[in-house]
Amino acid sequence: YQGRSDDVFKAAGYRIGPSEIENCLVKHPAVANAAVVPKPDADRGAVVKAYVVLTPGVQGNGALVADLQAHVKGQLAPYEYPKEIEFIDSLPMTTTGKVQRRVLRLQEEERWTAQTGRG
């Protein structure tokens, strides 16, 4: 999988390309769309976070989070599974239909700054 180099990030010392994880997530029947971004973390620098849009009629809960994490762990390297999954109604998209990961990445950085007082 080849993604944009500015979308690649490091988490716990590993280089993570979000495209491969997103492709794995959308193969799960409960997932309509997904975006993966780094979430700042004091210990690891960043952790893998997935924003997931569910297929109609599916409810997001802790059991589904665990199921999605296990799904990714079974397909990809152990360090690539999303440590955190947030269910959302829709992803920010460009006019050409591409996910705007930058918007989600900035949102995570703003949350980190608000929670920790660090910038």
N, C-alpha and C positions, 0 to 999 in steps of 0.2 A: 504494500500500500504506500502510495506516495501522496503526501499532503503538502500544504503550504508550509514552508519552513518557519514562518512566524506563528503557526498554530502548534508547533512542537514545543513541549515544555519538559522540565525536569521535575520528577517527584521522587523523593528519597534516593536521589542519585541516578535514577533510571530516566532515559529519554523516552517520552511518551508521545506517540502520534495519535491524535484523537480520532482520526478517520476509521482506523481499524476497530476501535472500541465501539464507535457509533454504528458501524456496519454490523457488528455482532449483536448489539442491543436491538436493532430494528428487525433482526431475524426472529426475535422472541414474539409470539403471537399477541402479547399484551401491549406491545410497543408500536405506536404509529410513527414516531419520529424521535430523534435523540440528538443531543449535542454534548460534547465532553470538553471541559475546561479545567485549568488548574485552580484549586482552591488554596489560598495561602494557609500554611501550617507552620507553627513555631518550631516544631521538631524536625519535620521532613522538608521544609521549604515550601512544598506544595503537595496536595493529595489530588487524586483523580476524582472529579465530581461530574456526574451526569445529570443533565436536565432531560426529563423524559415526558413526551406527550403520549398519553395512553390511547389505545384504540377505543372507540365508542362502547360504552357499557362496562368498561373495566374500572374498578376502583383501586386507587393506590393505597397501600398499607404496608406495614412492616413485613408481612409475609411475602408480599410481592417484591419489596426491596431485596430481601434475602434470596428470593428465587432469581431475580435479575443478576445479582452478584454471582450466584452459583453458575448461572448460564454463561457469564463472561469468563469466570474462572475455568470452566470446562472447555472453553474454546481457545483462550489466549494465555499469555504468560501470567503467572500469579500476581505480579506487581501491576498489571494493567486493569484489574477489575476496579470499578468505581467504589471508593470508600464511602461516598455519600451520593445519594440519588434524591433529586427533588422533582416532584411531579408538577408539571405546569400545563396550562391550557393550550398554549401555542409558543413556538420559538420565534425570536426576532429573525425576519427573513429580508433579503434584498429583493429588489423588484424582479430580479432574474430567478428567484426561488432558492438562493443559497442561504444557509444558516449564517447569521452574523455572530460568530463566536466572540468577537471583540466586545460586543454589547454585554454578553454574559460574563466574560472575563473581567470587565470593568465593574460590573455589579458585584462580583465576588471580592474584588479589591476594595470597593467601597464598604461592604459589610465588614471585612477584616479591619479596616481602619476604624470604623464605628465601634466595633467590639473591643479592640485592643488599644486604641489610641495611637497605634503605629501607622506610619505612612509608607 
